[in-house]
């Protein structure tokens, strides 16, 4: 089994505490320009798609998605 890959989701605007508890294995931080960074390990492609679906269901806009260096 491969090790999880770290990703960063740059979300437009500030996020609620509800969003933060929806992703307990990930960290959040406010960034310049009014974005929120959601970052942490993602096990595989299916987990990545699941995170994207949850962000969508919360009505959040992902401005950028990037794979972080190991």
C-alpha atoms as a printed R data frame, in Angstrom:
   type eleno elety resid chain resno       x      y      z
1  ATOM     1    CA   UNK     A     1   0.000  0.000  0.000
2  ATOM     2    CA   UNK     A     2   1.281  3.443 -0.935
3  ATOM     3    CA   UNK     A     3   1.819  6.192  1.606
4  ATOM     4    CA   UNK     A     4  -0.758  8.996  1.603
5  ATOM     5    CA   UNK     A     5   0.011 12.025 -0.538
6  ATOM     6    CA   UNK     A     6  -0.311 15.488  0.992
7  ATOM     7    CA   UNK     A     7  -2.659 17.879 -0.803
8  ATOM     8    CA   UNK     A     8  -3.704 21.481 -0.314
9  ATOM     9    CA   UNK     A     9  -7.180 22.717 -1.214
10 ATOM    10    CA   UNK     A    10  -7.385 26.494 -1.459
11 ATOM    11    CA   UNK     A    11 -10.981 27.406 -0.637
12 ATOM    12    CA   UNK     A    12 -12.552 30.750 -1.479
13 ATOM    13    CA   UNK     A    13 -13.411 32.692  1.696
14 ATOM    14    CA   UNK     A    14 -13.491 31.810  5.360
15 ATOM    15    CA   UNK     A    15 -14.865 28.436  6.386
16 ATOM    16    CA   UNK     A    16 -17.125 27.488  9.263
17 ATOM    17    CA   UNK     A    17 -16.357 25.207 12.167
18 ATOM    18    CA   UNK     A    18 -18.723 22.693 10.520
19 ATOM    19    CA   UNK     A    19 -16.334 22.409  7.572
20 ATOM    20    CA   UNK     A    20 -13.380 21.959  9.886
21 ATOM    21    CA   UNK     A    21 -14.961 19.026 11.753
22 ATOM    22    CA   UNK     A    22 -15.960 17.425  8.438
23 ATOM    23    CA   UNK     A    23 -12.247 16.891  7.708
24 ATOM    24    CA   UNK     A    24 -10.711 15.837 11.056
25 ATOM    25    CA   UNK     A    25  -7.470 14.521  9.523
26 ATOM    26    CA   UNK     A    26  -6.725 17.794  7.765
27 ATOM    27    CA   UNK     A    27  -5.549 21.188  8.968
28 ATOM    28    CA   UNK     A    28  -6.907 24.610  8.070
29 ATOM    29    CA   UNK     A    29  -5.274 28.024  7.893
30 ATOM    30    CA   UNK     A    30  -6.334 31.439  6.656
31 ATOM    31    CA   UNK     A    31  -4.251 32.726  3.762
32 ATOM    32    CA   UNK     A    32  -3.707 36.056  2.052
33 ATOM    33    CA   UNK     A    33  -6.371 37.092 -0.400
34 ATOM    34    CA   UNK     A    34  -9.319 35.815  1.640
35 ATOM    35    CA   UNK     A    35  -8.780 32.088  1.113
36 ATOM    36    CA   UNK     A    36  -8.696 29.169  3.511
37 ATOM    37    CA   UNK     A    37  -6.121 26.422  3.102
38 ATOM    38    CA   UNK     A    38  -7.283 22.875  3.847
39 ATOM    39    CA   UNK     A    39  -4.265 20.592  3.797
40 ATOM    40    CA   UNK     A    40  -3.188 17.153  4.853
41 ATOM    41    CA   UNK     A    41  -2.750 13.529  3.813
42 ATOM    42    CA   UNK     A    42  -5.026 11.935  1.215
43 ATOM    43    CA   UNK     A    43  -4.881  8.150  0.992
44 ATOM    44    CA   UNK     A    44  -5.671  7.687 -2.707
45 ATOM    45    CA   UNK     A    45  -7.634  8.950 -5.699
46 ATOM    46    CA   UNK     A    46 -10.953  7.749 -4.256
47 ATOM    47    CA   UNK     A    47 -10.302  9.692 -1.038
48 ATOM    48    CA   UNK     A    48  -9.394 12.766 -3.100
49 ATOM    49    CA   UNK     A    49 -12.705 12.547 -5.007
50 ATOM    50    CA   UNK     A    50 -14.557 12.069 -1.710
51 ATOM    51    CA   UNK     A    51 -13.043 15.255 -0.282
52 ATOM    52    CA   UNK     A    52 -13.976 17.164 -3.433
53 ATOM    53    CA   UNK     A    53 -17.563 15.850 -3.200
54 ATOM    54    CA   UNK     A    54 -17.838 16.854  0.473
55 ATOM    55    CA   UNK     A    55 -16.527 20.352 -0.290
56 ATOM    56    CA   UNK     A    56 -19.096 20.633 -3.064
57 ATOM    57    CA   UNK     A    57 -21.923 19.441 -0.807
58 ATOM    58    CA   UNK     A    58 -20.960 22.159  1.695
59 ATOM    59    CA   UNK     A    59 -21.239 24.755 -1.081
60 ATOM    60    CA   UNK     A    60 -17.542 25.648 -0.952
61 ATOM    61    CA   UNK     A    61 -15.567 26.822 -3.972
62 ATOM    62    CA   UNK     A    62 -12.134 25.245 -4.487
63 ATOM    63    CA   UNK     A    63  -9.989 27.917 -6.119
64 ATOM    64    CA   UNK     A    64  -6.895 25.726 -6.345
65 ATOM    65    CA   UNK     A    65  -5.809 22.161 -5.639
66 ATOM    66    CA   UNK     A    66  -2.167 21.206 -5.402
67 ATOM    67    CA   UNK     A    67  -0.082 18.221 -4.477
68 ATOM    68    CA   UNK     A    68   2.393 19.185 -1.753
69 ATOM    69    CA   UNK     A    69   6.020 18.073 -1.729
70 ATOM    70    CA   UNK     A    70   6.801 15.048  0.394
